[in-house]
Amino acid sequence: MSKVIIYVLLALAMLLTWGPGTSHSQAAPNVLFILDASGSMAQKFGDRTKMQAAKDVFRSLVADLPKDANVGLEVYGHYGDKDCSAIEVVNPVAPLDAWAIKANVDKLIPRQGATPLAASLEKGGEAFRSVKGEKTIVLISDGRETCGGSPAAVAKRLRAQGVNITIHVVGLGVNDEEKAQLASIASAGGGRYYAANNAEELKESLSEIQQKVVEKAPKVIFKEDFNDEFLSDVWEVKNDNPDGRVIDDGKLQIITMPGGLEKEKTQNLIAYDKEIPAKNWDAIVKVSIPITSYGRRNSQGAGLALIQDKDNFLLLVVTSSWSAHWGGDYILARFWNRRSGQWVPELNHGISKPNTRPVTYYLKIEKRGFKYTAYYSLDEKKWAKVGTHAALGKHFKPALWAERWGSSTETIAEFDWFTLIDRD
C-alpha cells in the first residue's frame, strides 16, 4: 500500500512539471507540500506506518523534482498534545534544496498533535506571499479537521484573493467522512482529490490527473522585455510618431500625447499583431508613469488596451480623477469598455492619493470566454480586482497605450515588459 502512496505523489510532482509538446516556455513550478505528522500517522499502513511510507515518498520525490523547481515543506501535528498551533513551515518555498527537505522529513516522529487543516492552509497561503507566478499546494493527510476550522472555506478564500493558488489533496487510507472533507478542500481550492487506496484507482485517475494538473500549468505565449534597440516584428505601431517613443535601458518609453482610441488617433499605440493561439489568456504589463496633472479631463494615463476596432475595445489604465467619493483628487485603476460605438459604464478601483513621482504598476486583464476581468498590483504579489466587462468580439488584440487629456502636462510612460499567458 505504501508504494501506491509513493506513486501517487511522484506522479503529482512530475505532472506539475510536464507539459505537452509546445514552443511555449513554461515557468518553474512553485510547490508547497503540507504533510500530516499527527499521532494517527503512526498507524499501520500495510507493512509499515503511514509516516514511514510518507518518508519514503519524499526521499524519492525530491530526487525527481526539476532543479529549477521552487519547493517548500510545511508540517503539522509534529509536537504537543492535541496542540492546534503545531504548524510549521520547515522549508520555505525556495529553489529546491533536496538535502534540507529530506533531513526535515527524516526527523519527523508522529506525535499526539491535532489536525489543524484550516490553519495549515492559512499558513500555506502566507508562505506563498512573496512568490511570483502560479502556486500549487499539495496537502497530504490521513484525517479530517480536528481544531474547529473550516478548511474548505479557507481554500475558497485563498482562491478568491487572486493569489493563483491551486490546492490538491491526497488522502491516506481515510474513511468516507474524512474523504468527503478532504475532497471538499480540493474542490474549493480548484484542484483534485487523490485517494491512495489501491493501485487500480491510481491507474484509472492518472490520465485525468494529467489533463487537470498539466493543462493548468502556465504557458507563456509571448514575452517582451524590450531589451533590443527595436520592437520585435510581432508589434504594429499605429499612428507612429518616432519622436514620441524610444526603447532605452530595457524599457519602451512613450510620451503621453492627445489622441483617442475611439477616434483612432492615439499616437504610438503599440499593438500586438499576431493571432493568439488560445481562447483563454492573461495579458500583463509592467508600467511606470508619473501622474502630474489631476482631474477627469485634465490628466495623463497609461496602460493596457484590448482592441477589435475603434468602436469595440477595452482599456485598463492608471490615471487620476476628482471625485467626492474618493475625497478629491485620486489615482485610479480604470477599466473602460466601448461596445458598438457606445461607452459601457466604467469600473474603477482607488489606488492612492496623488503622487507626482513615477510609480510602478502591474496591470492584468484575464480573458475567460467572453468575459474580461481587470486587476492591478503595486508589487505583482497581491492583485486587486477592478471589475469584469463582457465583450463578444473574437479578435481583440492587446496594445500598450499612453495618452494625456486637456491641458495636462506631457509626461513619459515606461513599459518594462509585457506577457501573454495561455490559460486554456
C-alpha positions in Angstrom: 0.0 0.0 0.0 2.9 2.4 0.8 4.1 2.0 -2.8 0.7 3.3 -4.0 1.2 6.5 -2.0 4.7 6.9 -3.4 3.5 6.5 -7.0 0.6 9.0 -6.4 2.8 11.7 -5.1 5.6 11.1 -7.5 3.1 11.3 -10.3 1.7 14.5 -8.9 5.1 16.2 -8.6 6.1 15.1 -12.1 2.8 16.2 -13.6 3.3 19.6 -12.1 6.3 20.0 -14.4 5.3 18.0 -17.5 3.7 19.8 -20.4 2.5 18.8 -23.9 4.9 19.4 -26.8 4.8 23.1 -27.4 7.1 26.0 -28.3 5.8 28.0 -25.3 8.2 28.5 -22.4 6.9 27.4 -19.0 7.5 28.9 -15.6 9.3 26.9 -13.0 6.7 25.2 -10.7 6.1 26.6 -7.2 5.0 23.8 -4.9 4.3 23.6 -1.1 3.8 20.2 0.4 1.8 20.2 3.6 2.4 16.9 5.5 0.4 15.4 8.3 2.7 14.4 11.2 -0.1 13.9 13.8 -0.4 10.8 16.0 -2.6 8.9 13.5 0.4 8.8 11.1 1.8 6.1 13.4 -0.9 3.7 12.4 0.0 0.7 10.3 -0.4 1.1 6.6 0.5 -2.3 5.0 3.9 -3.5 6.3 4.9 -0.1 7.7 3.4 3.0 9.3 1.8 5.9 7.4 4.7 8.1 8.4 7.3 5.6 7.3 5.6 5.5 3.9 5.5 9.3 3.7 9.2 9.4 4.4 9.8 7.0 1.6 7.7 9.3 -0.6 9.8 12.4 0.0 13.2 10.6 -0.4 12.1 9.6 -3.9 10.1 12.7 -4.6 12.8 15.3 -4.1 15.3 13.3 -6.2 12.9 13.5 -9.2 11.9 17.2 -8.9 13.4 19.5 -11.5 16.4 21.6 -10.4 14.6 24.9 -11.1 11.5 24.0 -9.1 10.7 26.2 -6.1 9.6 23.8 -3.3 8.6 24.1 0.3 7.5 21.8 3.1 5.1 22.6 5.9 4.2 20.1 8.6 1.5 20.0 11.3 0.8 17.9 14.4 4.5 17.2 15.0 4.6 18.3 18.6 2.3 18.9 21.6 -0.7 17.0 23.0 -3.6 17.8 20.6 -1.9 21.2 20.1 -3.8 23.0 17.3 -0.9 25.5 17.0 1.6 22.8 16.0 2.1 24.1 12.4 5.5 24.9 10.9 6.9 25.8 7.5 10.2 23.9 7.9 11.4 24.6 4.4 10.2 27.9 2.9 9.2 27.9 -0.8 12.6 28.5 -2.5 14.8 26.9 -5.1 14.9 23.2 -4.4 17.2 22.1 -1.6 16.7 18.4 -1.7 19.0 17.6 1.2 17.3 20.1 3.6 13.8 18.7 2.7 14.9 15.1 3.2 16.6 16.0 6.5 13.5 17.6 7.9 11.2 14.8 6.8 13.5 12.1 8.2 13.4 13.5 11.7 9.6 13.7 11.9 8.0 11.4 14.6 4.2 11.2 14.8 3.1 13.0 18.0 -0.2 13.4 19.8 -0.8 16.5 17.7 -4.1 17.6 16.3 -5.1 18.0 12.6 -5.5 21.8 12.0 -6.2 21.6 8.3 -7.7 25.1 8.0 -4.9 26.8 9.9 -2.3 24.9 7.9 -3.8 26.1 4.7 -3.8 29.7 6.0 -0.1 29.3 6.8 0.5 27.8 3.4 -1.0 30.9 1.8 1.3 33.1 3.8 4.3 31.0 2.7 3.5 31.9 -0.9 3.1 35.7 -0.2 6.5 36.6 -1.7 6.4 34.0 -4.5 5.5 35.1 -8.1 3.5 33.2 -10.6 1.1 30.3 -10.1 1.4 28.2 -6.9 0.4 24.7 -6.0 -0.3 23.3 -2.5 -0.3 19.5 -2.1 -2.0 18.6 1.2 -1.2 15.1 2.4 -3.5 14.0 5.3 -4.9 10.9 6.8 -7.8 12.5 8.6 -10.2 15.5 8.9 -10.1 18.8 10.7 -10.0 18.4 14.5 -9.4 22.1 15.5 -12.8 23.5 14.6 -11.7 25.3 11.5 -13.3 25.2 8.0 -10.6 24.2 5.6 -12.8 24.3 2.5 -13.7 27.9 3.3 -10.0 28.8 3.7 -9.2 27.2 0.4 -12.0 29.1 -1.3 -10.8 32.4 0.2 -7.3 31.8 -0.9 -8.5 31.4 -4.4 -10.8 34.4 -4.2 -7.9 36.6 -3.2 -6.4 36.2 -6.6 -3.1 34.7 -5.4 -3.1 32.0 -8.1 -3.1 29.0 -5.7 -4.4 25.6 -6.7 -4.8 23.0 -3.9 -4.6 19.3 -4.4 -5.3 16.8 -1.6 -4.0 13.3 -1.1 -6.0 11.2 1.4 -4.0 8.3 3.0 -6.4 5.4 3.8 -9.2 7.7 5.0 -12.8 6.7 5.8 -15.8 8.1 3.9 -16.4 11.0 6.3 -12.7 12.0 6.1 -12.6 11.6 2.4 -15.7 13.9 2.0 -14.0 16.8 3.8 -10.6 16.3 2.1 -12.3 16.2 -1.3 -14.2 19.4 -0.5 -10.9 21.2 0.2 -9.6 20.2 -3.2 -12.8 21.3 -4.9 -12.8 24.7 -3.2 -9.1 25.0 -4.0 -9.6 24.5 -7.7 -7.7 21.2 -7.6 -8.4 17.4 -7.3 -8.6 14.8 -4.6 -6.5 11.7 -4.9 -7.2 8.6 -2.9 -4.2 6.4 -2.0 -6.2 3.3 -1.5 -5.3 0.8 -4.3 -3.3 0.6 -7.5 -6.4 0.3 -9.7 -7.7 3.7 -8.6 -4.3 5.1 -9.4 -4.3 3.7 -13.0 -7.8 5.0 -13.7 -7.1 8.5 -12.5 -3.6 9.1 -13.9 -4.8 10.3 -17.4 -7.4 12.6 -15.8 -4.8 13.9 -13.3 -2.5 14.8 -16.2 -5.2 16.7 -18.0 -6.4 18.6 -15.0 -3.0 19.4 -13.5 -0.8 19.8 -16.5 -3.2 21.9 -18.5 -3.3 24.4 -15.7 0.4 25.0 -15.8 1.1 28.5 -17.1 2.4 28.6 -20.7 3.9 31.8 -21.9 2.6 32.6 -25.4 4.8 35.7 -25.7 7.1 37.8 -23.5 8.5 41.1 -24.5 11.3 42.6 -22.3 12.2 45.5 -24.6 15.9 44.5 -24.4 16.6 45.1 -28.1 17.0 48.5 -29.8 13.9 48.0 -31.9 10.5 46.5 -31.4 10.1 42.8 -32.4 8.1 42.0 -35.5 5.0 40.9 -33.5 4.2 44.6 -32.9 2.4 47.1 -35.1 2.8 50.8 -34.3 -0.4 52.7 -35.0 -0.1 56.4 -35.6 3.6 56.2 -35.4 5.4 59.2 -34.0 9.1 58.3 -33.8 9.9 61.5 -31.8 7.5 60.4 -29.1 8.8 56.9 -28.3 12.1 55.1 -27.8 13.5 51.9 -26.4 16.2 52.6 -23.9 17.7 50.7 -20.9 15.3 47.8 -21.4 12.2 49.9 -21.4 9.7 51.2 -24.0 9.2 54.8 -23.3 6.3 56.8 -24.7 5.5 60.4 -24.4 1.8 61.0 -23.4 0.1 62.9 -26.2 -3.5 63.8 -27.1 -5.4 61.2 -29.1 -8.4 58.9 -28.5 -8.9 55.2 -29.3 -12.4 55.9 -30.4 -11.1 58.3 -33.0 -8.2 56.1 -34.0 -5.9 59.0 -33.1 -3.9 57.5 -30.2 -0.2 58.2 -31.1 2.4 55.4 -30.8 -0.2 52.7 -30.0 1.9 49.6 -29.8 -0.4 46.7 -30.8 0.3 43.0 -30.7 -0.2 41.9 -34.4 -0.4 38.1 -34.1 -3.3 35.7 -33.6 -3.4 34.4 -30.0 -3.4 30.6 -30.1 -5.7 30.3 -27.0 -9.3 31.0 -26.2 -8.5 32.0 -22.6 -5.4 34.0 -21.7 -3.9 36.7 -19.5 -2.3 39.9 -20.7 0.0 41.5 -18.2 2.2 44.6 -18.4 4.5 46.4 -16.0 4.3 50.2 -16.5 5.6 53.3 -14.7 4.2 56.8 -15.0 4.2 60.0 -13.0 0.7 61.5 -12.7 1.5 65.2 -12.7 -2.0 66.6 -13.5 -5.3 65.8 -12.0 -8.9 65.7 -12.8 -11.1 63.6 -15.0 -10.4 65.5 -18.2 -7.0 67.0 -17.3 -4.6 64.2 -16.7 -2.3 61.6 -18.1 -2.7 57.8 -18.2 -1.0 54.6 -19.4 -2.0 51.0 -19.5 -3.2 48.1 -21.5 -5.8 48.1 -24.3 -7.6 45.2 -26.0 -8.7 46.4 -29.4 -11.0 45.0 -32.1 -11.7 48.3 -33.9 -12.4 51.9 -32.9 -16.0 51.1 -31.8 -15.1 47.9 -29.8 -12.2 47.9 -27.3 -11.4 47.6 -23.6 -8.9 49.8 -21.8 -7.3 49.2 -18.4 -5.5 52.4 -17.4 -3.8 54.1 -14.4 -4.9 57.7 -14.3 -6.4 60.3 -12.0 -9.8 61.8 -11.3 -11.6 64.0 -8.9 -14.5 62.6 -7.0 -16.3 63.3 -3.8 -16.4 59.5 -3.3 -12.6 59.4 -3.2 -12.3 62.6 -1.2 -10.9 64.8 -4.0 -8.1 64.0 -6.5 -7.2 60.3 -6.6 -5.2 57.9 -8.7 -7.4 55.1 -10.0 -7.2 51.9 -12.0 -10.0 52.4 -14.5 -11.5 49.8 -16.8 -13.4 51.1 -19.8 -15.4 49.2 -22.3 -16.5 50.7 -25.7 -19.1 48.4 -27.3 -20.7 49.0 -30.7 -19.6 52.7 -30.5 -21.1 53.3 -27.1 -19.4 53.5 -23.7 -20.4 51.0 -21.1 -20.3 52.3 -17.5 -16.7 52.3 -16.4 -15.3 50.3 -13.5 -12.6 51.7 -11.2 -10.6 51.0 -8.1 -8.8 53.6 -6.0 -5.1 53.2 -5.7 -3.6 56.2 -3.8 -3.6 59.9 -3.3 -1.8 61.9 -6.0 1.9 61.4 -6.3 3.9 63.2 -9.0 6.9 60.7 -8.8 6.9 57.8 -11.3 5.1 54.9 -9.7 5.3 51.3 -11.0 2.0 49.5 -11.6 1.3 45.9 -12.8 -1.9 45.7 -14.9 -3.6 42.4 -15.9 -6.6 41.6 -18.0 -7.9 38.0 -17.8 -9.9 36.7 -20.8 -12.2 33.8 -19.9 -14.6 33.1 -22.8 -16.3 36.5 -23.5 -15.6 37.9 -20.0 -12.7 40.2 -19.3 -11.6 40.8 -15.8 -9.1 43.6 -14.9 -6.6 43.7 -12.0 -3.8 45.9 -10.8 -1.0 45.4 -8.4 1.8 47.5 -6.9 4.2 44.6 -6.3 3.0 41.7 -8.6 2.1 39.7 -5.4 -1.2 41.0 -4.2 -3.7 41.8 -7.0 -6.8 44.0 -6.6 -9.7 43.3 -8.8 -11.0 46.3 -10.7 -14.0 44.5 -12.3 -15.3 42.5 -15.2 -16.7 43.6 -18.6 -18.4 41.4 -21.2 -17.4 41.7 -24.9 -18.5 39.3 -27.7 -15.8 40.2 -30.2 -13.5 37.3 -31.2 -10.4 39.3 -32.3 -9.4 41.6 -29.5 -5.7 42.2 -29.6 -3.6 43.6 -26.8 -1.9 47.0 -27.1 0.2 49.3 -25.0 -1.3 52.7 -24.6 -0.3 56.1 -23.2 -2.2 59.4 -23.5 -3.0 62.7 -22.0 -6.1 64.8 -21.9 -7.0 68.5 -21.8 -4.2 70.9 -20.8 -2.3 68.4 -18.8 1.5 68.3 -19.0 3.3 65.8 -21.2 5.0 63.0 -19.3 6.7 59.8 -20.1 5.2 56.3 -19.6 7.8 53.5 -19.3 6.8 49.9 -20.2 9.2 47.4 -18.7 7.7 44.2 -20.0 4.6 42.6 -21.5 3.5 39.0 -21.2 0.7 36.8 -22.7 -0.1 33.6 -20.8 -2.2 30.7 -22.2 -5.0 29.8 -19.7 -6.8 27.1 -21.8 
